[in-house]
């Protein structure tokens, strides 16, 4: 009988002790700055086929399954005076390739581990410009044509300015430790590229090939990307 009367008291003591211990634990967690409601931030360096850049990331959910990030990248290659021979005529060309983007992305870690699905939108800087011309004068019978008379060809390929993105990868933009690594494979939808095709001099009649070039380029509506990240955690 005494045991039955003491049982409610023992239960009350046990519950009180549990609540007190939990409060102390929560207070210690907040004191140490590890409150789960605190937003985790990260920064990183990106090396991709669309340029080299930096990013800033922040956890949107407390469990870090959803992370938002903004990033920018840029890279330019320029090749001058590429010389080659076509049917005995010496030609020279210049090519400039520009890669880059500024965008916002969401990383979703559905299983709570490093695996992620990514979606976003970016302002693309990617384009290509090229020109080709005859390096030396050309003889047609008794007539000699200088390079200005022969003319040149100028070609430009531009992607759409705003492009949606989707990708898949491993690694956290906000790593659990101070340093983390990641890899991501994805693609931008750029739609049919914009083509410019300008010919001058005696080559001007070939300008009608612009429509043929546009038709051939319509199938290239996706811009793939491979990216490697080095990420740093900014918050404790």
C-alpha positions in Angstrom: 0.0 0.0 0.0 2.8 2.4 0.8 4.4 1.5 -2.5 1.3 2.4 -4.4 1.1 5.8 -2.6 4.8 6.5 -3.3 4.5 5.7 -7.0 3.0 9.0 -8.1 5.6 10.9 -6.1 8.4 8.9 -7.7 7.0 9.5 -11.2 6.7 13.3 -10.4 10.3 13.3 -9.2 11.5 11.4 -12.3 9.7 13.8 -14.7 10.9 16.9 -12.8 14.5 15.6 -13.0 14.2 14.8 -16.7 12.7 18.3 -17.5 15.4 20.0 -15.4 18.2 18.1 -17.1 16.8 18.9 -20.5 16.6 22.6 -19.6 20.2 22.6 -18.5 21.2 20.8 -21.7 19.4 23.3 -23.9 20.9 26.2 -21.9 24.4 24.8 -22.4 23.7 24.3 -26.1 22.6 27.9 -26.5 25.5 29.2 -24.4 28.0 27.3 -26.6 26.4 28.9 -29.7 25.2 25.5 -31.2 21.5 26.3 -31.1 19.7 24.3 -33.9 17.9 27.5 -34.9 21.1 29.2 -35.8 21.7 29.5 -39.6 24.8 27.8 -40.9 26.8 29.6 -43.5 29.5 28.5 -45.9 31.6 29.8 -48.7 33.4 28.1 -51.5 35.6 28.1 -54.6 34.3 26.5 -57.8 36.2 25.0 -60.7 33.9 24.1 -63.6 33.7 23.8 -67.4 31.7 27.1 -67.2 34.4 29.1 -65.5 36.2 29.6 -62.1 34.3 31.4 -59.4 33.1 31.7 -55.8 29.9 31.1 -53.9 28.1 31.9 -50.7 25.8 29.4 -49.1 23.3 29.3 -46.2 21.2 26.5 -44.7 17.5 27.1 -45.2 16.3 24.3 -42.9 17.6 23.4 -39.4 18.5 19.8 -40.6 20.6 21.3 -43.4 18.7 19.2 -46.0 17.9 22.4 -48.0 20.7 24.8 -48.8 20.6 28.0 -50.8 23.6 29.4 -52.6 24.5 32.2 -54.9 27.6 31.9 -57.1 29.5 33.6 -60.0 32.1 32.3 -62.4 34.1 33.5 -65.3 36.8 32.3 -67.7 38.0 33.4 -71.1 40.1 31.8 -73.7 41.5 33.6 -76.8 43.3 32.0 -79.7 44.9 34.3 -82.3 46.3 33.7 -85.7 45.4 30.1 -86.0 46.8 29.2 -89.4 45.7 26.4 -91.8 45.7 25.5 -95.4 42.6 25.0 -97.6 43.2 23.8 -101.2 46.5 25.7 -101.3 45.1 28.9 -99.8 46.6 29.9 -96.5 44.0 31.1 -94.0 44.2 32.6 -90.5 41.5 32.8 -87.8 41.0 34.2 -84.4 38.7 32.7 -81.8 37.5 34.0 -78.4 35.6 31.8 -76.0 33.9 33.3 -73.0 32.4 31.2 -70.2 30.6 32.4 -67.1 27.4 32.8 -65.1 25.8 34.5 -62.1 23.0 32.6 -60.5 21.0 31.3 -57.5 20.6 27.6 -56.7 19.0 25.3 -54.2 20.7 22.1 -53.0 18.3 19.4 -51.7 19.8 16.5 -49.6 16.8 14.1 -49.5 18.6 11.5 -47.4 20.5 13.8 -45.1 23.8 12.8 -46.5 26.2 14.2 -49.1 24.0 13.2 -52.0 22.1 16.2 -53.5 19.7 17.3 -56.2 20.2 20.9 -57.4 17.9 23.3 -59.2 18.4 27.0 -60.0 18.5 29.8 -62.6 21.5 31.8 -63.9 22.4 34.8 -66.0 24.8 33.3 -68.6 27.9 35.0 -70.0 28.9 32.2 -72.3 29.5 33.0 -76.0 31.9 32.4 -78.9 33.3 34.8 -81.4 35.4 33.9 -84.4 36.8 35.4 -87.6 38.6 33.9 -90.6 40.5 35.6 -93.4 43.0 34.9 -96.2 46.5 35.5 -94.9 48.1 36.4 -98.3 47.0 37.8 -101.6 45.1 35.5 -103.9 45.8 35.2 -107.7 43.0 34.5 -110.1 44.6 34.2 -113.5 46.3 37.4 -114.1 44.4 39.2 -111.4 45.9 39.5 -107.9 43.4 40.1 -105.0 44.6 41.5 -101.7 43.3 40.3 -98.4 40.9 43.3 -98.1 39.3 42.5 -101.5 38.8 38.9 -100.7 37.2 39.8 -97.4 36.7 37.9 -94.2 34.1 35.8 -92.3 32.9 36.7 -88.8 30.9 34.2 -86.7 29.2 34.7 -83.3 27.4 32.2 -81.1 25.5 33.5 -78.0 23.5 31.6 -75.4 20.2 32.9 -74.0 20.7 35.3 -71.2 18.6 33.7 -68.5 18.8 29.9 -68.2 17.3 27.3 -65.8 19.6 24.7 -64.3 19.4 21.2 -62.9 22.1 18.9 -61.6 23.1 16.1 -59.3 26.1 15.7 -57.1 27.8 14.8 -53.8 29.1 17.2 -51.2 27.7 20.0 -49.0 27.9 23.7 -49.8 27.9 24.2 -46.0 30.1 21.3 -44.8 29.7 19.7 -41.4 33.4 20.3 -40.7 35.5 23.4 -41.5 36.5 22.0 -44.9 34.6 20.0 -47.5 34.7 19.0 -51.1 32.0 18.3 -53.7 31.4 17.4 -57.3 28.4 18.2 -59.4 27.2 17.3 -62.9 24.4 19.4 -64.4 23.1 21.2 -67.4 21.6 24.6 -68.4 18.7 24.9 -70.8 19.8 27.6 -73.2 17.4 27.0 -76.1 18.5 27.5 -79.7 21.7 29.5 -79.7 21.7 32.9 -81.4 23.9 32.9 -84.5 25.5 35.8 -86.3 27.3 35.2 -89.7 28.8 38.2 -91.5 30.9 38.0 -94.7 32.7 40.9 -96.5 34.4 41.5 -99.8 34.2 38.7 -102.3 33.0 36.3 -99.6 29.8 38.4 -99.0 27.6 36.1 -101.2 28.2 33.3 -98.7 26.3 35.2 -96.0 23.2 33.3 -97.1 24.7 30.3 -95.3 23.6 31.9 -92.0 20.2 30.2 -92.1 21.8 26.9 -92.8 24.1 27.4 -89.8 21.2 28.4 -87.5 19.3 25.3 -88.6 22.3 23.0 -87.8 22.8 24.7 -84.4 19.1 24.3 -83.2 19.8 20.9 -81.8 22.3 22.2 -79.3 19.9 23.6 -76.7 21.6 22.3 -73.5 24.9 23.5 -72.0 26.4 20.7 -69.7 28.6 21.5 -66.8 31.0 19.6 -64.6 32.0 21.3 -61.4 34.3 20.6 -58.5 33.9 22.6 -55.2 36.1 23.4 -52.2 33.8 24.5 -49.5 34.4 26.2 -46.1 32.1 26.4 -43.1 31.8 30.0 -41.8 29.7 29.3 -38.6 30.5 27.0 -35.7 
